[in-house]
Amino acid sequence: MNTFDFAPLFRSAVGFDHLYSKLDRATRTAQSQPSYPPYNIELIDEDSYRITMALAGFNESQLNIKTESNVLTITGDQDEQKDAESRQYLHRGIAARNFEHRFQLAEHVKVTSASLVNGLLNIELVREIPEAMKPHTISINTSADSNPQKLKSASIKAA
C-alpha cells in the first residue's frame, strides 16, 4: 500500500488543507471501494459526465440516489429473503445483493438526471461554474489621458 506524506506541502501552501484531506481520504478509500455493482464513468463533453451502473434485477423502488456535501451516494436494497422463499435455484449466478456506492464530486458538479433502462442506471452530471468564478478579460485603457503621474496624483487626492 502506498502512503503519501503531505507535510511538506502544508509548510508552503496556505488554505489547501481541505484538498490534502480529500486526497488522503481518496487514497485510503480507493482500496476499500466495493467492486459490486460494476460501473463506468464517462466524460461526455468538457463539463458533462455520466455514471453508468449495471444493476440487473433492481427496479426503481429498490434504488436510492442522494447527494450531500459533494458526495453522491447510490444504494440498492433488495428483499433477498422474499426472493429466496418464492424461488428454488439450481444455480444462482446473478448477484442480487444490497450495495452502497459513494462518489466524491468536485465542486460545482451537480446531478441533473437519473434513469434506469434495461438494467443500466445512468446518472447524468454537469459542472456548473458560477459566473463570478469564470475568467474575465480586463480591458486596458490606451487613451492619451491615462498618464501614470496623473492617475497617481488623483488616487492620492481621493484618499
Secondary structure as GFF3:
##gff-version 3
##sequence-region A 1 159
A	DSSP	alpha_helix	7	12	.	.	.	ID=ss1
A	DSSP	alpha_helix	17	32	.	.	.	ID=ss2
A	DSSP	beta_strand	39	45	.	.	.	ID=ss3
A	DSSP	beta_strand	48	54	.	.	.	ID=ss4
A	DSSP	three_ten_helix	60	62	.	.	.	ID=ss5
A	DSSP	beta_strand	63	68	.	.	.	ID=ss6
A	DSSP	beta_strand	71	76	.	.	.	ID=ss7
A	DSSP	alpha_helix	80	86	.	.	.	ID=ss8
A	DSSP	beta_strand	99	104	.	.	.	ID=ss9
A	DSSP	beta_strand	109	117	.	.	.	ID=ss10
A	DSSP	beta_strand	120	127	.	.	.	ID=ss11
A	DSSP	three_ten_helix	131	133	.	.	.	ID=ss12
A	DSSP	alpha_helix	148	158	.	.	.	ID=ss13
###
